[in-house]
Amino acid sequence: MRKSYSDQDLRAVLGVNLSDSDIIDTRIEETYIMIRNAEKRKDKSEGRRKNPWKGIGIGLSGAAAVLTLTFTFCAMNPVMAKEIPILGGIFAKVADIFSFGQLPEEESTELYTVEGEDIPASEGNNTESEQYRKTDNGMTITLTEEYASNQAVYVSMRMENEEGFPEMATNMDGTQYLRLKTMEHYSFRVNDSEAYTYAEREVEGRFEDANTFIGIMRIDYSEIDVDESKYQAAYQEKAAQGEELWLTDENYSEYMEKYDVPETFTMDWEITQIIGYLAEPAVPEGTKSPEELEQMSEEEWEAYMKSLPAESYEFPNRYENWWKDGSWKFDLTIAQREGSGKIISVHETNEDGIGLESLEISSVEMTMNVIEPAGSMVFAVALDADGNKIESGSDNTSELATEGHDISRVYVYLCDYDEYMDEIKGYGVPGNQKEKSFQEVLEERALFKTVVDTTK
């Protein structure tokens, strides 16, 4: 079945020429999704079409009215047009603000259809998908989509609070967050098969209204593939002798091992607390202004910190946060998509042993696996084939969001950490380049540099 349609196809149906418009482009793509999903449902109920073009004609004709109204509305009401809700699942609805951009919806698994979303449930009806919708303490959490690459798992979710959310903080880029305290267990973690791991997860998205938050949670495999069992056993043995065992660069590999994350595994997952950040946090009584803090001596500052309520140091706390306790349990089977990524081995270093081990690439992101000898501290930077910096999509600066970048060729630079932060980083800020470009400065000052052809 044909997966994409051109402007010529739409002109044939609508009888009009299309002017350039981001809004129109968005609506067209939404309509494509509607058509594709209609075809999927048709295929499931009738089997493969003998004449797919007939189905496309019907789909386009049915969508013509929607598109015509969209064009007219957008032309006459350009401001209001920006507020038209995006159709599709949560992956599509938060793609504009999600750190890793658009996830491949056609390759994702639909878990549960929420009313108003134009995607089918994976099993064809929600009765069989109720395992992905749980309610406790007035809060309903629904897992709607899941996608797994060779690097991470992405799960979209909707949180509906019966009593409503307070006004929450919004970042400058428009993103909002909720944090989850969880208990997790993964089937491949055989050395702690009976134990659950306690974790905190971040859900990145936005509030649709006072009662509803939608977003995407990302779990990087590097967060769940470490086997600590040998260290825990050694730690307990030392503790019984009245001694302590600390992890260092020298003994880390002795005690900490890695699990191989399989292509398919199960994930038992319980959310125990949901935490938000208040738009207008309260200030503990006695809090000093920045100017007053600046004037304090070291002794005065220490005394002041001790005078603040102990609660203000906790997370969550009533000054900065809203939270809700409960138990929302989910069981997921995670399957990496076939051909979702690849690892490109590089194995290059400089004379000091600093270098690049490999690049891990998926349709969503790219991870730089850096070789960093003990005692060294470097900052890794990657530029795309056009010389544009590829920004990080997470707290790990080596996990890069590749959407919108040509990564057929990748330039990798490893710089001294302090030098990069103090002197080099500013050249990478758009509009802040002076006599030299960011790439020219990196070429001159990087401790290690290489170019990787990712097409091979």
Disulfide bonds with the S-S distance in Angstrom:
none
